[in-house]
Amino acid sequence: MKSFCLFITLIFGSFVFCYGQITPTGIPDTTFTLISSFQHEQKNHPEIVISDSTMPTNVTAFRNVLYLTTPEKKLYLDVYRPAGKPEKVLTTVLMIHGGGWRSGNRSHNNTLARQLAARGFVAVTADYRLSTDALYPAAVNDLKTAVSWLRENAGKYGVDTNKIAVLGFSAGGQLAALIGTTNDNNIYKSAIRNHSSSVQAIVDIDGTLAFIHPESGEGDDSRSTSAATYWFGYPKNQKPELWHQAGALNHVSSQTPPILFLNSSVARMHAGRDDMIKKMNAFNIYTEVHSFPEAPHTFMFFDPWFKPTLNYIDDFLKRILL
């Protein structure tokens, strides 16, 4: 069933009314790119530069590795690890790109992945189905499968199956937090059933923790259909149970792994964070927060913020998993 929408203009303003499910178009959305983000942010931050993406000499890459074939498309990942024959298994980080669950691609995490690999981690950047391909929860299931795939192929890439972290930016941060708080939960399904999809640490870079929350800006369809509405396929008021289900805040338990929050100056991007920390504190689970008060939402891609972002992630992963 396709969405039926009306754009209505009244004396006191305009709004969009939609009824029915919004279905995927199958047409890629290329709205979010690093170059366009850089050009936009440079207006307010003329000092910024895109972080150096040069491949470190001590890193080996395995590119375009197929990990899942779905009805809509084939999904690939890239693996970065320290060069040379693996002498021991390593802490591994599955990295999830942002773009409003609708745009972006795994290459956006290349620079961070290469630098993490240079510091002794296995860093993996993965595709997942965007809302132009399939609605929620397809993306969650895809990435759960990617975690299981890492365990299934641990021997080839030197993955420590007991030390897997998930990291994401923006929409990817929301997905990372949700994946980590639903470890081996029956709500979401990995396509590889004989290997666990659980993770042992979470890094959430400006990803929302709750869609229906006083701090959240997701789901405002007053001017145009929001990214979250496209992802869920329904406005917030039509299927609130889906919007609640996808919030990591609603899944915190004694089994939730430690989490690192890295945040910009845009408060709505970490909606629910403080409430989540309170819940995790009640279970005595480690949390860590670092904020960049003057930084834009896309801070992780640019200097002067990239290096401290890398250092915080490195320190957190070594503290929790090494």
LINBELUR-V800677 format. One record per residue. RES is the residue in one small letter. PHI is phi in whole degrees, 0 to 359 (NA if undefined). Layout:
BEGIN
RES_PHI + RES_PHI
END
This chain:
BEGIN
m_NA + k_274 + s_286 + f_250 + c_235 + l_236 + f_260 + i_245 + t_248 + l_238 + i_302 + f_266 + g_137 + s_237 + f_206 + v_251 + f_246 + c_237 + y_224 + g_98 + q_285 + i_271 + t_262 + p_299 + t_273 + g_78 + i_259 + p_302 + d_253 + t_255 + t_300 + f_267 + t_226 + l_293 + i_294 + s_295 + s_294 + f_299 + q_298 + h_290 + e_286 + q_296 + k_296 + n_263 + h_227 + p_297 + e_277 + i_285 + v_224 + i_292 + s_297 + d_293 + s_261 + t_303 + m_289 + p_298 + t_292 + n_263 + v_236 + t_249 + a_242 + f_243 + r_257 + n_55 + v_268 + l_289 + y_243 + l_199 + t_250 + t_251 + p_301 + e_270 + k_191 + k_270 + l_247 + y_238 + l_217 + d_241 + v_246 + y_244 + r_211 + p_304 + a_294 + g_97 + k_292 + p_301 + e_264 + k_204 + v_284 + l_235 + t_303 + t_238 + v_237 + l_273 + m_249 + i_241 + h_282 + g_262 + g_130 + g_68 + w_59 + r_226 + s_226 + g_85 + n_205 + r_296 + s_297 + h_297 + n_262 + n_302 + t_298 + l_296 + a_299 + r_296 + q_289 + l_294 + a_297 + a_296 + r_262 + g_106 + f_256 + v_268 + a_242 + v_235 + t_257 + a_234 + d_286 + y_204 + r_289 + l_273 + s_292 + t_285 + d_259 + a_202 + l_278 + y_310 + p_259 + a_306 + a_299 + v_295 + n_297 + d_301 + l_285 + k_299 + t_296 + a_299 + v_296 + s_298 + w_299 + l_300 + r_290 + e_295 + n_248 + a_302 + g_297 + k_290 + y_252 + g_75 + v_277 + d_278 + t_292 + n_263 + k_222 + i_244 + a_250 + v_238 + l_227 + g_207 + f_246 + s_59 + a_304 + g_294 + g_293 + q_300 + l_295 + a_299 + a_296 + l_292 + i_299 + g_289 + t_274 + t_239 + n_309 + d_51 + n_272 + n_287 + i_296 + y_243 + k_235 + s_282 + a_285 + i_253 + r_280 + n_269 + h_223 + s_297 + s_253 + s_282 + v_236 + q_251 + a_199 + i_231 + v_238 + d_249 + i_257 + d_57 + g_250 + t_296 + l_254 + a_204 + f_275 + i_253 + h_196 + p_304 + e_270 + s_277 + g_252 + e_284 + g_90 + d_276 + d_257 + s_292 + r_254 + s_201 + t_296 + s_285 + a_299 + a_292 + t_297 + y_300 + w_288 + f_283 + g_88 + y_217 + p_299 + k_303 + n_282 + q_269 + k_226 + p_299 + e_296 + l_291 + w_295 + h_292 + q_300 + a_277 + g_270 + a_302 + l_306 + n_277 + h_239 + v_299 + s_211 + s_294 + q_265 + t_294 + p_283 + p_304 + i_222 + l_251 + f_256 + l_241 + n_227 + s_271 + s_278 + v_269 + a_300 + r_294 + m_287 + h_239 + a_306 + g_88 + r_300 + d_295 + d_295 + m_293 + i_298 + k_299 + k_296 + m_291 + n_299 + a_296 + f_263 + n_59 + i_259 + y_292 + t_226 + e_215 + v_231 + h_225 + s_240 + f_245 + p_303 + e_259 + a_276 + p_283 + h_304 + t_269 + f_305 + m_295 + f_269 + f_233 + d_279 + p_265 + w_262 + f_299 + k_298 + p_296 + t_299 + l_302 + n_296 + y_297 + i_294 + d_303 + d_297 + f_296 + l_296 + k_290 + r_292 + i_273 + l_245 + l_261
END
